[in-house]
Amino acid sequence: LIDEIQNIEKWERFIRRIYEEGYKIFITGSNAKLLSSELSTHLTGRYFKIEVYPFSFKEYLIFNNIEFEKVSSPNRINVMKAFDNYLVSGGFPDFIKYKDEEFLKRTYEDIIYKDIITRFGVKEVVAFRKVSSFVFSNFTKRISYKKIAENLEIKSPISVRDYIGFLQESYLVFELFRYDYSLKKQFVSDKKIYVIDNGMRNIVSFYFSEEKGRLLENLIYIELKRRGHNIFFDKEKNECDFLIEEKGKIIEAIQVCYFLNEENKEREIAGLIESLKKNNLKKGTIVTYADEEEINYDGFTINIVSAVNFLTTKI
């Protein structure tokens, strides 16, 4: 078992050498450099990658000894209470166990300083921290490097791009691309930003109860990542939160809305239907806090599912 070896120069060659001597090797680390192209070059077809995220909701329930296989039973109240906590507190095991906010603060600061500032040799530390705080505050929103640079008075949008890249390599944030057949358009279009854990986000940035819709969207995004999906968002006249791509084809469209009501239902459905039509799909999903319904709209089937059921039953 070797931990954090990615900090050593030419570590991939060392791993290949001991692998060829017949050893079974487990490598662990806290950033994406561990999954570098150099590793692919030296160990093509001879390694298996596992990305470990904070607890899923299923794992959270198991950790807290809460039965979830029969959510419709009287136990549903316990499951919903657990979900309310999980939505805000996130899935870092030590935080769940000890309820110590300092743990999340220390974890965040350790990653910022050790995995990013020190490793990448960040010189403009104040500017970098501004960008980190900005993206944590604006999670689930579309971002523009140029606008961030202007708002934070940072000299170059390229610096903003690099800083967000550092955050991504350290698994603190993720950029979501707009789906387009043109790769060039994907790269130049505004991205959406998501964060690794709701609990960490709420410690790093201020939490307001009206942000539960964004917390739910972030939670669903991380769950889709955890399941290994290739994810995009869609934006034409309307917006669809998540498109799942497989072998060059969109196979599923998912909208997330905390509460569906008369003010937003038409908009949420319109965004979903637009994506279904564009990608020749007949069924779509809207994930909500608690609603459960199947509706037929303009020849399309829309499954409205609760977050609890989506997180505990959907494969």
C-alpha positions as CSV (number, residue, x, y, z in Angstrom):
1,L,0.0,0.0,0.0
2,I,1.5,3.3,-1.1
3,D,-0.1,6.7,-0.2
4,E,0.4,10.0,-1.9
5,I,3.2,8.8,-4.2
6,Q,2.1,11.2,-6.9
7,N,4.2,13.9,-5.2
8,I,7.4,12.1,-6.2
9,E,8.9,12.7,-9.6
10,K,8.6,9.9,-12.1
11,W,6.7,7.8,-9.6
12,E,4.9,5.9,-12.4
13,R,8.1,4.3,-13.6
14,F,8.9,3.1,-10.0
15,I,5.4,1.6,-9.8
16,R,5.8,-0.2,-13.1
17,R,9.1,-1.7,-12.0
18,I,7.8,-3.2,-8.8
19,Y,4.7,-4.3,-10.6
20,E,6.8,-6.3,-13.1
21,E,8.6,-7.9,-10.1
22,G,5.2,-9.5,-9.3
23,Y,3.9,-7.4,-6.5
24,K,0.2,-6.4,-6.1
25,I,0.1,-2.7,-5.5
26,F,-2.5,-0.4,-3.9
27,I,-2.0,3.3,-4.5
28,T,-4.0,5.9,-2.7
29,G,-3.9,9.7,-3.1
30,S,-6.0,12.8,-2.8
31,N,-5.7,14.4,-6.3
32,A,-6.2,13.7,-10.0
33,K,-2.5,13.6,-10.7
34,L,-2.7,10.0,-9.4
35,L,-4.8,9.3,-12.5
36,S,-2.3,11.0,-14.9
37,S,-1.7,10.0,-18.5
38,E,1.8,8.9,-17.5
39,L,0.2,6.1,-15.4
40,S,-1.9,5.1,-18.4
41,T,1.3,5.0,-20.5
42,H,3.3,2.8,-18.2
43,L,0.6,0.5,-16.9
44,T,-1.8,0.3,-19.9
45,G,-4.5,-2.4,-19.1
46,R,-2.8,-3.3,-15.8
47,Y,-4.5,-1.1,-13.3
48,F,-8.0,-0.6,-12.0
49,K,-9.1,2.9,-11.0
50,I,-11.5,3.5,-8.0
51,E,-12.6,7.1,-7.2
52,V,-13.8,7.4,-3.6
53,Y,-16.3,10.1,-2.8
54,P,-17.9,11.1,0.5
55,F,-20.7,8.8,1.7
56,S,-23.6,8.3,-0.7
57,F,-27.0,8.6,0.9
58,K,-27.2,4.8,1.0
59,E,-23.9,4.6,2.8
60,Y,-25.0,7.4,5.2
61,L,-28.1,5.4,6.1
62,I,-26.1,2.2,6.6
63,F,-23.5,4.1,8.8
64,N,-26.4,5.4,10.9
65,N,-28.1,2.0,11.1
66,I,-31.2,3.2,9.4
67,E,-33.3,0.7,7.3
68,F,-34.0,2.0,3.8
69,E,-35.0,-1.0,1.7
70,K,-38.6,-0.4,2.5
71,V,-38.9,3.4,2.5
72,S,-42.7,3.3,2.4
73,S,-42.8,1.6,5.8
74,P,-43.2,3.6,9.1
75,N,-39.4,3.9,8.9
76,R,-39.9,6.5,6.2
77,I,-39.9,9.3,8.8
78,N,-36.5,8.3,10.0
79,V,-35.2,8.1,6.4
80,M,-36.6,11.6,5.6
81,K,-35.0,13.1,8.8
82,A,-31.7,11.5,7.8
83,F,-32.0,12.9,4.3
84,D,-32.7,16.4,5.7
85,N,-29.5,16.2,7.7
86,Y,-27.5,14.6,4.8
87,L,-28.6,17.3,2.4
88,V,-27.0,20.0,4.5
89,S,-24.2,18.2,6.4
90,G,-22.9,16.0,3.5
91,G,-21.1,12.7,3.6
92,F,-17.7,13.0,5.1
93,P,-17.6,10.1,7.6
94,D,-15.7,11.8,10.4
95,F,-18.0,14.8,10.3
96,I,-21.0,12.5,10.4
97,K,-19.6,10.7,13.4
98,Y,-18.3,13.6,15.5
99,K,-20.3,16.6,14.2
100,D,-17.1,18.6,14.4
101,E,-17.2,21.6,12.0
102,E,-13.5,22.1,12.6
103,F,-12.9,18.8,10.8
104,L,-14.4,20.1,7.6
105,K,-12.5,23.4,7.9
106,R,-9.2,21.6,8.5
107,T,-9.8,19.2,5.6
108,Y,-10.6,22.1,3.3
109,E,-7.6,24.2,4.4
110,D,-5.2,21.2,4.2
111,I,-6.3,20.6,0.6
112,I,-6.0,24.2,-0.3
113,Y,-2.6,24.6,1.2
114,K,-0.9,21.2,0.8
115,D,-2.5,19.9,-2.3
116,I,-2.8,23.1,-4.2
117,I,-0.8,26.2,-3.0
118,T,2.3,24.2,-2.2
119,R,2.1,21.6,-4.9
120,F,1.4,24.0,-7.8
121,G,3.5,26.8,-6.4
122,V,0.6,29.3,-6.4
123,K,2.1,32.7,-6.1
124,E,-1.0,34.9,-5.9
125,V,-2.4,33.2,-2.9
126,V,-5.0,35.9,-2.1
127,A,-6.3,35.8,-5.7
128,F,-6.5,32.0,-5.6
129,R,-8.4,32.0,-2.3
130,K,-10.9,34.5,-3.7
131,V,-11.6,32.2,-6.7
132,S,-12.0,29.2,-4.4
133,S,-14.5,31.1,-2.2
134,F,-16.3,32.4,-5.2
135,V,-16.9,29.0,-6.8
136,F,-18.0,27.5,-3.5
137,S,-20.5,30.3,-3.0
138,N,-21.7,30.1,-6.6
139,F,-22.0,26.3,-6.9
140,T,-24.6,24.9,-9.4
141,K,-24.4,28.3,-11.3
142,R,-23.0,28.9,-14.8
143,I,-19.6,30.6,-14.6
144,S,-17.4,32.6,-16.9
145,Y,-13.6,32.9,-16.4
146,K,-13.7,36.4,-17.8
147,K,-16.6,37.6,-15.5
148,I,-15.0,36.0,-12.4
149,A,-11.7,37.8,-13.2
150,E,-13.6,41.1,-13.6
151,N,-15.6,40.7,-10.4
152,L,-12.7,39.6,-8.3
153,E,-10.2,42.1,-9.9
154,I,-7.9,39.4,-11.1
155,K,-5.6,40.4,-14.0
156,S,-6.2,37.4,-16.3
157,P,-9.1,35.0,-17.0
158,I,-6.4,32.5,-17.7
159,S,-5.4,32.7,-14.0
160,V,-9.0,32.0,-13.0
161,R,-9.1,29.0,-15.4
162,D,-5.9,27.7,-13.9
163,Y,-7.1,28.2,-10.3
164,I,-10.3,26.3,-11.0
165,G,-8.2,23.6,-12.7
166,F,-6.2,23.2,-9.5
167,L,-9.4,22.9,-7.5
168,Q,-10.6,20.2,-9.9
169,E,-7.4,18.2,-9.7
170,S,-7.8,18.2,-5.9
171,Y,-11.4,17.0,-6.2
172,L,-12.9,20.0,-4.4
173,V,-14.9,21.2,-7.4
174,F,-16.1,19.9,-10.8
175,E,-16.9,21.8,-14.0
176,L,-19.9,20.6,-16.0
177,F,-19.8,21.3,-19.7
178,R,-22.8,22.3,-21.9
179,Y,-23.6,19.4,-24.3
180,D,-22.8,20.2,-27.9
181,Y,-21.7,18.0,-30.8
182,S,-18.9,20.6,-31.4
183,L,-16.1,20.0,-28.9
184,K,-14.9,23.6,-29.5
185,K,-18.3,25.0,-28.5
186,Q,-18.3,22.8,-25.4
187,F,-14.9,24.3,-24.3
188,V,-15.7,27.9,-25.0
189,S,-19.2,27.9,-23.5
190,D,-19.8,28.8,-19.9
191,K,-19.6,25.9,-17.5
192,K,-21.5,25.0,-14.4
193,I,-19.7,24.4,-11.2
194,Y,-20.3,21.8,-8.5
195,V,-18.6,21.0,-5.2
196,I,-17.5,17.7,-3.7
197,D,-19.7,17.8,-0.6
198,N,-22.6,19.9,0.7
199,G,-21.3,19.9,4.2
200,M,-17.9,21.3,3.2
201,R,-19.6,23.8,1.0
202,N,-21.7,25.1,3.9
203,I,-18.7,25.4,6.1
204,V,-16.6,27.2,3.5
205,S,-19.4,29.5,2.4
206,F,-22.4,30.9,4.1
207,Y,-25.5,28.7,4.2
208,F,-29.0,30.0,3.7
209,S,-32.1,27.8,3.9
210,E,-33.4,29.0,0.6
211,E,-30.4,27.3,-1.0
212,K,-31.8,23.8,-0.5
213,G,-32.7,23.6,-4.2
214,R,-29.0,24.2,-5.1
215,L,-27.9,21.7,-2.4
216,L,-30.2,19.1,-3.9
217,E,-28.9,19.7,-7.4
218,N,-25.3,19.4,-6.2
219,L,-26.2,16.2,-4.4
220,I,-27.7,14.6,-7.5
221,Y,-24.7,15.7,-9.6
222,I,-22.2,14.1,-7.2
223,E,-24.4,10.9,-7.1
224,L,-24.3,10.7,-10.9
225,K,-20.5,11.2,-10.8
226,R,-20.3,8.5,-8.1
227,R,-22.2,6.1,-10.4
228,G,-19.6,6.7,-13.1
229,H,-21.8,8.6,-15.6
230,N,-20.5,11.0,-18.2
231,I,-22.6,14.1,-17.5
232,F,-23.4,17.4,-19.3
233,F,-26.0,20.1,-19.0
234,D,-28.3,21.4,-21.8
235,K,-29.1,25.1,-22.5
236,E,-31.0,26.4,-25.4
237,K,-34.2,28.4,-24.9
238,N,-34.6,26.5,-21.6
239,E,-32.2,24.5,-19.4
240,C,-32.0,20.9,-18.4
241,D,-29.8,20.2,-15.5
242,F,-28.2,16.9,-16.5
243,L,-27.8,14.9,-19.6
244,I,-26.2,11.4,-19.4
245,E,-24.0,10.5,-22.3
246,E,-23.0,6.9,-23.3
247,K,-21.0,5.9,-26.3
248,G,-21.5,9.3,-28.0
249,K,-25.3,9.4,-27.4
250,I,-27.5,11.0,-24.8
251,I,-29.4,8.2,-23.0
252,E,-31.1,10.1,-20.2
253,A,-32.2,13.6,-19.2
254,I,-32.7,14.7,-15.6
255,Q,-34.1,17.8,-14.1
256,V,-33.7,18.7,-10.4
257,C,-36.3,20.9,-8.6
258,Y,-36.7,21.0,-4.8
259,F,-40.4,21.8,-4.9
260,L,-42.6,21.8,-8.1
261,N,-45.3,24.4,-7.9
262,E,-47.4,26.5,-10.2
263,E,-44.6,29.1,-10.6
264,N,-41.9,26.7,-11.8
265,K,-43.5,23.5,-13.0
266,E,-44.0,24.7,-16.6
267,R,-40.4,26.0,-16.8
268,E,-38.9,22.8,-15.4
269,I,-41.0,20.6,-17.7
270,A,-40.2,22.8,-20.7
271,G,-36.5,22.5,-20.2
272,L,-36.8,18.7,-19.9
273,I,-39.0,18.3,-22.9
274,E,-36.7,20.4,-25.0
275,S,-33.8,18.1,-24.2
276,L,-35.9,15.0,-24.8
277,K,-36.9,16.2,-28.2
278,K,-33.4,17.2,-29.2
279,N,-32.0,13.8,-28.2
280,N,-34.8,11.6,-29.5
281,L,-35.8,10.4,-26.0
282,K,-39.3,9.6,-24.9
283,K,-38.8,9.5,-21.1
284,G,-37.3,12.0,-18.7
285,T,-36.9,12.4,-14.9
286,I,-37.5,15.2,-12.5
287,V,-35.9,14.7,-9.0
288,T,-37.7,16.6,-6.2
289,Y,-37.6,16.7,-2.5
290,A,-40.6,14.5,-1.9
291,D,-43.0,14.5,-4.9
292,E,-43.8,11.2,-6.7
293,E,-45.8,11.2,-9.9
294,E,-45.8,10.0,-13.5
295,I,-47.2,12.4,-16.1
296,N,-47.7,12.3,-19.8
297,Y,-46.9,15.6,-21.5
298,D,-47.0,16.2,-25.3
299,G,-46.3,12.5,-26.0
300,F,-43.5,12.3,-23.4
301,T,-43.4,10.4,-20.1
302,I,-42.0,12.3,-17.2
303,N,-41.2,10.5,-14.0
304,I,-41.3,12.8,-11.0
305,V,-39.4,11.0,-8.2
306,S,-38.3,11.9,-4.7
307,A,-34.6,12.4,-4.0
308,V,-34.7,9.6,-1.4
309,N,-36.1,7.1,-3.9
310,F,-33.7,8.3,-6.6
311,L,-30.7,7.9,-4.3
312,T,-31.6,4.6,-2.8
313,T,-33.2,2.6,-5.6
314,K,-32.1,4.0,-9.0
315,I,-29.2,2.2,-10.6
